[in-house]
Amino acid sequence: MPNAEQQAINLAEKLTRFDALWSPKIVAQMNDYHFKIAKIKGEFVWHSHPETDECFLVLRGEMTIQLRDGFVHLAQGDLYIVPKGLEHRPCAEHECHILLIEPVGTPNTGDAGDERRVEAQWI
């Protein structure tokens, strides 16, 4: 049983603390994995993560993960794991809130090195 100092992480409340799009915020760590929340809208950059899979869980809204040979549409509550090394581009027509699960230190732009690369901060 958790002691009185431990608290659940309320993702909806954490999402109210920032407005920046495509700027993941770290909310938890499990072993060598970060749980990150982000707000997205529009198109991101084409990229891949050569060393790791990337997990997307839609918390609110809808998004599409474009692949070079198709796409995956995700609605609220849907989860998709992009296999390591697969080039992809997340997109959302309207603002969408997501949870990402990936190894500590995984850059948001993967191997693209785009100007959109940001260092995820704890929130």
Order of alpha helices (4+ residues) and beta strands (2+ residues): alpha-beta-beta-beta-beta-beta-beta-beta-beta
